[in-house]
Amino acid sequence: MRARHVVVVAFPGVQSLDVTGPVEVFAAANEHAGRNAYAITLVTVDGAPCPTSSGLVLMPDMAVSQFRHAVDTLVVAGGAGTPGALRDPRLLIGVARLARRARRVTSVCSGAFLLAEVGLLDGRTATTHWSACDALAARYPAVRVDRDPIYTRDGNVWTSAGVTAGMDLALALAEEDLGRDAALAIARRLVLFLRRPGSQSQFSAQLSAQFAEHDGLRHVQRWIAEHPDADLSVAALAVQAGMSERHFARTFGQEIGVTPARYVEQVRLEVARRLLEETDLNVDAVARRCGFGTTETMRRVFTRALHLSPAEYRRRFHSAAPLSA
């Protein structure tokens, strides 16, 4: 089989992982396949060495105008240099030209702005890093911006959230091309979590654990994540934290930004989504394992947060065959 041409577009100030993350996934796919399943070409506006936002310097293969082959997958990276890239007509013309010849067009992080600037996202649903979603929506009103998922697909156009989400996107592309077994092998090689579906939220409740200063609160957050089916009332959590109920509730709200009950609900929702996506447990079993207790309670939470019932969520996002690392 011929190699699929993957063209990655970079520019000064690009986020290095927006480039190297997807490239490593495609390179791992080549190693797994034992052949060049993907031919990877890095392009910039002039083909000159490209400084990234971290100080690393990328060595492109050629200028964007020099690539003459058919394009299987176009990957447009993002990063702090995006505003400058948007002011470079040579780069924009090059992206538009490559996109017209591509089987599928993708972006990582604020690379979505470049796609939108040349009209590729008009009338489509797209995402980007959570911090840039409002700006994308304001600048390009013809784009339906979805602020939540780590990546989206609308026809042949895929967009992803920031940094590591580009690897999730590339893994999904490799799975589409090479199959689930190959994707699993690639994820194992790279020690990736297989498989974060595109529907997974950028806003994980457990990410807020990074901001808890109190040791007792960090312990409670770990406890909630590891025991979603336990008694997670304020009284029980205060015991875990070694604090009075009143002091615990007040301190939790101040440091985490939500009430204990809201945080517990968010964690349980995340666990339920993962089980519905990745296992064949029935809805009753999922509700019990996540601590919702009853399917009706879980249904109310899903409807309020996602505007879907658990059953509908599974129909949309359940993997054809559960994966394990």
N, C-alpha and C positions, 0 to 999 in steps of 0.2 A: 504494500500500500504506500502511496505517496505521503510524504510528510505534510501535515497541515501547517500552513504559514501563519505564525503568530507574530504580529507587529505590535511592539510596545512603544508608546510615545512618551518621551520625557522632555523636561525643560529645566532651565536653571531654577533652583529652589524646590525641586520636586521632592516629595517624601520618599526616601530611599526604599522603604519597605513596600510602598505602593508599586514599585518596579520589581524589586528582587523577590518579594513574596510570591506573586503569581509566576514569575520566571522559575523559581525553585520548584513549584508544583508541576509545571510543564516539563522541567528537566527530570524530575522524579518519575514522571509518566514515561519518559523516554527510557530511563533505566529499567523500569518495570517491564516495558514492552520489548526490551532488547533491540530496539531500533529507534530511528528518529520519527516517532509518531508526531512530533512537533518540531518545526524549524523556527527558531526564535530569533527575531531581529529587533534590535533596539535602535530607534531613530530619534533624532532631535532636529531642530529647525535647520542647523547648519552642519551637523556631523561632528562638531567640536566636542572636546571633553565637557561633561555636564556636571557642575557642582550641585550636590543635593543640600537640603536644609540642615542635615546633620554634619556637613563638612566632607562626607565621602564624595569622591568624584567618579562618575560613571563614564565608561568609554563606549560611545555608541558605535554601531556598525556603519551607519551612513546617515545622510541627511534625509529628512522626510520626503523630499521631492525625488530622491533617487530610487526609492523602492518601486519596482516595476512588476513584480509578480502578482498573481491573484492572492487576495488576503482571505484566510479562513477566519481568523479572530483578531480584531483590533482591540487593544487594551490601552486606554488613555489614563495615565496616572494623574494624581493630584498632589497637593501639598502647598506650602507657604508661597511658592512661586506662581500659583495660579493667576493672581491678578495681572502679573506681568505677561504671562502666556496669553491671556485674553486680549492683550493689546498688540500681539504680534500677528499681523495678517498672514505672514508666510506660514506660520504654524497652523493657523485656523484653516487656511486653504488646503494645507497638507492633510489635516485630519478629515476634512470633508471629502477630499479626493479618495483617501484610503477607505473611508466608510462606505462610499458608493460601490466599492469593489469587494467589500467584506461580506462573508456569510453571516457573521454576527459581530455586533459592536458592543464593547463593554467599557465601563469606567470604574475607577477606584477612587473613593473619597471625592475630593473636589474636582476630579477629572470630569464629573458630570457637568460642571459649568462649561467646559469646552464643547462637550456634545450639545448642550443647550444653545450655546452661542452660535453654532452653525445650523441650528434648526432640527437636529436629530432627535430631540426629545419633545418636540411640539405634539401635543395631543396624547402623550404617553405618560405612564406612571413611572416615576423614578425616585431614587433615594440618594443620599449622600451622608457624610458625617453629620451626626445630630446637631453639631454646633453651626453648621452651614445651611441647614434645611430652610430656615426662614429667609435667608438671603437668596437662596436658589428660587424659592417661590415668589419672592418680591421682584426679582430681576427678570424672571421668565414666567409670566402668568399663564402661558400656554402649556406649561408643564404641570402635571398632577404630582405634587411632591408627597411622598409617603415617608413620614418621619421615623417610623418605628423599625422596619425590618433591616437585617444586616445586608441583604441584597434583594433586588427585585428583577423580574423579567417581564418585559412587555414586547411580545413578538420576538424579533431577533436582537433586541437591545436589552442588555443587562447593565444595571448600575449597582454599586455597592457602597457600603458605609466605609469608615476609615480604616486604614492600615491593615490589620490582620484580617478584616472582612474580605480583602482582596484575595487572600488565600482560600477562604471559604468559597468565594465565587469561582476561582480557578479550579478548585476541586470539583465543584458542581459541573463545570464545563467538561472536565476530564471524564467525569462519570457519564455525562451525556454521550461523549465520543467513544469511550473505551469500555464502559460497563461498570457495574457496581463492584465486582471483584477487583478490578483494577483500581478503582477509587479507594477501596479499603486498603489495598497494598500500598498505595501512595501515601495515604494518611498514616499508616503504621511506620513507613520509612521516615516520614517527617515528624512523627510523634504529634500528629494533629488529632483534635477531637472530631471523630467522624460520627455523625455528620451534623453540623449545625445547619439546619434548614434555613433558607432565605427568610422564612417567616419569623425566625427568632428575633426577639426585640433587641435593639441596641441598648435598651435601658434595663439591664439586669438588676434586680433588687439586691443581689449579693455583691455587686460592684460597690455599693455604698459602704461595705465593710471597710474599705480602704480609708474612709473618712472618720471612723469612730476612734476617738482618742482614749476613751476609758477602757481599761483591760476587761472589765466585767461585761461591757457591751460587746466587745469583739468576741468574747466567749459565747455570749448569747446568740450572736449572729451565726457563728459556726454551729451552735446547737440547733438552731432553727433549720439551717440548711441540711444537717445530717439527720434530723428527726422531725420531718414535717408532719408525721402522723401522731406525734406526742401531744400531751397537754401543753399548749402554747399560750395559755391565758396569761394576763399580766401578772397574776399572783405566782404562777409557776415560773415565769421568766425572771421575775424579781428574785426568786430563790436562787436560780442559776447565776444571776449577777451578783448575789450577795448584797442586795440593796433592799430598802423598804419599797413597797409597791408605789407609793407616791413619788419618791425620789427617782425610782427607776423609770416610771412613765415620763416624768418631766425631763430627765436627762436624755432618755432615748429620743424623744421628740426634738430636743435641741441639737443633738449631734447627728442624728440620721435624717431628720427633716420630715419624717412621717410618724404617725403613732405606731406603737407596737402591733396593734391589730392590723393596721394597713400593711405594715411590712410583712407580717406573717401571711396575709392573704396574697401578697405579691409573690412570695417565695413558693407558696403552695400552687399558685397558678403556673409558675414556671415549671415546677416539677410535673404538674398534670399535663402541660403542653408537651413536655419531652416524652412522657409515657404514652400519650396518645399518638405521637409521631413515630415512636421507635419500637413500641411493643404491641402485642396483640391482646393485652389485658382488656377485659370488658370494662365498660364505663363504671360500673359499680365498684370493681376492684381498684380502678384508678382513683375514684373518690375516696375510698378507704385508705389507700396507701399514701395519698397526699394530705390526709387529715381533714378533708372536707366533711367526711362522715357520711353524707347522703348525696346521691346524684342530683337532687333538687338544689341543694346548697351550691354544689359545683356548677350547675347549670346557670344559676343566678349570677355567680361571679364571672363566668365566661361571657354571658350575655351583656353584662355591664361593661366589662373591660375590652372585649374583642368583638362584640356584636355578632357572635356566633354561639351556637350550642356546642357542647363537647362532641356530640355525634357529628355535627356539620364540620367542626374543626378537624376531626379525624378523617372525614371523607376528603377534605381538601389537602391535608398535609401528611397523612400516614404514608410511611415508606412501604414500598411493595413487599419488601422482605426485611425484617428487623436486622440491623447491623450491630456488630459488636467489635470492639477493638482487640 
